[in-house]
Amino acid sequence: MKRNEFTANRLREVLLDGRWVANTNYKEQLESVPWQQAVQKVGDLNTIALLTYHVNYYLGGILNVFNGGGLEIRDKYSFDLPPIKSEGDWKSLVGDFLANAGKFVEHVANLPEEKLDEAFVDEKYGTYWRNMEGVIEHCYYHLGQIALIKKLIGENRE
């Protein structure tokens, strides 16, 4: 299997339909959260909505590069979630996340093998391969947080 296909499969697993590593994925976790729980604070943890926005922010920023644009995202803006005041706001965020996740997976699957060894935007960011692996790790990190926050919210409701 080529690296782009392997990496796309790993991304698809964490984002859309896998269960092997974490026994869940973003799509499964996010589609089962009502908006009130998505914005519910648990101690000083980030909310599920904020983590969803954060991961989507990076997916969207890298998609922009894939589509020929520049790397315009900045870490300092990655938690600037607009207010979620309704189920519609939440569903819109989840829909945007899932659409970006699908596009992201497809772009990675279609990357030419030699592109994976090229510098991602600038040499200081490493290669495309390194960045795609970083996205996978980043996604699993925050997926674990979302799953834990959902459990904590469930315990607080009993």
C-alpha positions as CSV (number, residue, x, y, z in Angstrom):
1,M,0.0,0.0,0.0
2,K,1.3,3.5,-0.9
3,R,1.9,6.0,1.9
4,N,-0.8,8.3,0.7
5,E,-3.4,5.5,0.8
6,F,-2.1,4.3,4.2
7,T,-2.3,7.8,5.6
8,A,-5.7,8.5,4.1
9,N,-7.0,5.3,5.7
10,R,-5.7,6.4,9.1
11,L,-7.3,9.8,8.7
12,R,-10.6,8.3,7.6
13,E,-10.4,6.0,10.7
14,V,-10.0,8.8,13.3
15,L,-12.2,11.3,11.5
16,L,-15.1,9.4,9.9
17,D,-15.6,5.7,10.3
18,G,-12.9,3.8,12.1
19,R,-13.0,2.0,15.4
20,W,-9.7,0.2,15.5
21,V,-7.4,2.5,17.6
22,A,-9.9,4.4,19.8
23,N,-13.0,2.3,19.3
24,T,-14.7,5.4,18.1
25,N,-14.2,8.4,15.7
26,Y,-15.1,12.0,15.4
27,K,-18.2,11.5,13.4
28,E,-19.6,9.0,15.9
29,Q,-18.8,11.2,18.8
30,L,-20.0,14.5,17.5
31,E,-23.2,13.4,15.9
32,S,-24.4,12.0,19.2
33,V,-23.9,15.3,21.2
34,P,-26.8,17.7,21.6
35,W,-25.7,21.4,21.4
36,Q,-26.2,22.0,25.1
37,Q,-23.6,19.3,25.9
38,A,-21.3,20.5,23.1
39,V,-21.0,23.9,24.9
40,Q,-21.2,22.6,28.5
41,K,-18.1,23.5,30.6
42,V,-16.6,20.8,32.8
43,G,-14.1,22.4,35.2
44,D,-11.4,24.2,33.2
45,L,-11.5,21.8,30.3
46,N,-12.3,23.0,26.8
47,T,-15.8,22.3,25.6
48,I,-16.6,19.7,22.9
49,A,-17.6,22.5,20.6
50,L,-14.4,24.3,21.1
51,L,-12.3,21.2,20.4
52,T,-14.4,20.5,17.3
53,Y,-13.7,24.0,16.1
54,H,-10.0,23.8,16.9
55,V,-9.5,20.6,14.9
56,N,-11.6,21.8,12.0
57,Y,-9.6,25.1,12.0
58,Y,-6.5,23.1,11.2
59,L,-8.2,20.8,8.7
60,G,-9.5,23.9,6.8
61,G,-6.1,25.6,6.9
62,I,-4.3,22.7,5.4
63,L,-7.1,22.1,2.9
64,N,-6.4,25.7,1.7
65,V,-2.8,24.7,1.0
66,F,-3.9,21.5,-0.8
67,N,-6.1,23.8,-3.0
68,G,-3.1,26.0,-4.0
69,G,-3.5,28.7,-1.3
70,G,-1.1,29.7,1.4
71,L,-0.8,28.6,5.0
72,E,-3.0,31.3,6.5
73,I,-3.9,29.7,9.8
74,R,-2.3,30.8,13.0
75,D,-2.3,29.0,16.3
76,K,-3.5,32.0,18.2
77,Y,-6.8,31.9,16.3
78,S,-7.4,28.2,16.5
79,F,-9.7,28.5,19.5
80,D,-11.7,31.5,18.3
81,L,-15.0,29.7,18.2
82,P,-18.0,31.8,17.3
83,P,-20.9,31.5,19.8
84,I,-22.9,28.3,19.6
85,K,-26.4,29.3,20.7
86,S,-28.6,26.7,19.1
87,E,-28.8,23.2,17.8
88,G,-28.5,24.7,14.3
89,D,-25.2,26.4,15.2
90,W,-23.9,23.1,16.5
91,K,-25.1,21.1,13.5
92,S,-23.5,23.6,11.2
93,L,-20.1,23.3,12.9
94,V,-20.3,19.5,12.9
95,G,-21.4,19.5,9.2
96,D,-18.5,21.8,8.3
97,F,-16.1,19.6,10.3
98,L,-17.3,16.4,8.6
99,A,-17.2,18.0,5.1
100,N,-13.7,19.2,5.7
101,A,-12.7,15.8,7.1
102,G,-14.0,14.1,4.0
103,K,-12.2,16.5,1.7
104,F,-9.0,16.2,3.7
105,V,-9.0,12.4,3.5
106,E,-9.6,12.6,-0.3
107,H,-6.8,15.1,-0.8
108,V,-4.3,12.9,1.1
109,A,-5.4,9.8,-0.8
110,N,-4.7,11.6,-4.0
111,L,-1.4,13.2,-3.1
112,P,1.4,12.0,-5.4
113,E,3.8,9.8,-3.5
114,E,6.7,12.2,-4.2
115,K,4.7,15.1,-2.7
116,L,4.9,13.4,0.7
117,D,8.6,14.0,0.8
118,E,8.4,17.7,-0.2
119,A,8.5,20.6,2.2
120,F,5.1,21.6,3.5
121,V,4.8,25.3,2.5
122,D,8.2,26.0,4.1
123,E,11.1,23.7,5.1
124,K,10.7,24.8,8.7
125,Y,7.4,22.9,8.8
126,G,8.9,19.6,7.6
127,T,7.5,17.5,4.9
128,Y,3.9,16.8,3.8
129,W,4.4,13.3,5.3
130,R,5.4,14.6,8.7
131,N,2.5,17.1,8.7
132,M,-0.1,14.4,7.8
133,E,1.2,12.2,10.6
134,G,1.0,15.2,12.9
135,V,-2.6,15.8,11.9
136,I,-3.4,12.2,12.8
137,E,-1.8,12.5,16.2
138,H,-3.5,15.8,16.9
139,C,-6.8,14.3,15.9
140,Y,-6.4,11.3,18.3
141,Y,-5.3,13.6,21.1
142,H,-8.4,15.7,20.9
143,L,-10.7,12.8,20.2
144,G,-9.7,11.3,23.5
145,Q,-10.5,14.6,25.2
146,I,-13.9,14.7,23.6
147,A,-14.7,11.2,24.6
148,L,-13.6,11.9,28.2
149,I,-15.6,15.2,28.4
150,K,-18.7,13.3,27.1
151,K,-18.3,10.8,29.9
152,L,-17.8,13.5,32.5
153,I,-20.9,15.3,31.3
154,G,-22.9,12.1,31.5
155,E,-21.7,11.5,35.1
156,N,-22.7,15.0,36.1
157,R,-26.3,14.4,34.7
158,E,-26.9,11.4,36.9
